[in-house]
Amino acid sequence: MNDKIGSIETFTAILERAAGTLGDLNPALFSRFYSRFPEAREAFRQHSLGAPATLETAMADATLYCVMHWLERPVEVRLILTDQVPHHCGTLGIDQQWFSGLVEEMIVLIASTVPQDNLIEKSLCERLSTDLKNAIEAANTRFRRRPA
């Protein structure tokens, strides 16, 4: 229990540092994301009803929410992913790797403010990334539609 509380406190410190250092995460986040997944830019255009920046903001907010609350409320985050990942992948044709990639890039961006010698914070960021990628995979695998 103390480890969980310590992790939450540690991640809160990481987030506060990142907010103070980086400010608005969206420009850097989507620059990194589109560099890694250039084809995702067109999907954002297609699904945004003419407002890709609005959709980007909504996706960044949802991603940050999941990252921020994973340690404290993993069941809630799993429910969100179980609802959203299969819908986006199955109905909208969104690549599951884009979900994982957006989470990874968000955490990498936040972790970029962690001092190199702070192994506890670095390790926590790596654990969050791995845990959330696994949760995304589980959400999509568990609820994939099987052919009739």
Residue, then its C-alpha position, 0 to 999 in steps of 0.5 A: m500500500n505504501d508503495k502505491i501511495g509513494s508512486i502516486e505522490t512521485f507521479t504527481a511530482i513528475l506531472e507538476r514538474a512537467a507542467g511547469t517546464l513544458g506548459d501546453l503538451n499538445p504541440a510537442l505531443f502531436s509533433r512526436f506522435y505524427s513523426r512516429f505515425p504520419e498516417a495518423r494525421e490524415a485519420f485525425r483530419q477525416h474524423s474531426l469534422g473539419a477541426p483536427a486541432t479540437l480532436e487532437t486536444a480531446m485525444a490528448d486530454a483523454t490520454l493524459y486523464c488515463v496516464m494521470h489516474w492509472l496508479e490511483r484508479p486502474v479499474e476506471v482507466r481499464l473501463i475507459l479503454t475497454d469502451q474506447v479502444p475496440h470502438h475506435c479500432g473496430t468501427l473507425g478503423i483506427d490502428q491500435q498502435w496509435f493508442s499505445g503510441l499516443v500514451e507512450e509519447m505522452i509519458v516520454l514527453i512528461a518523463s523528459t523533465v525527470p532528471q537523468d539521475n532520478l532512477i525512481e521517477k524514470s522507472l515509474c514512467e517506464r512502468l506506467s507506459t508498460d502497464l497502459k500499453n498492456a491495458i490497451e492490448a487487453a482491451n482490444t483483444r478481449f473485445r474484438r468481434r469474432p466473425a460469425 
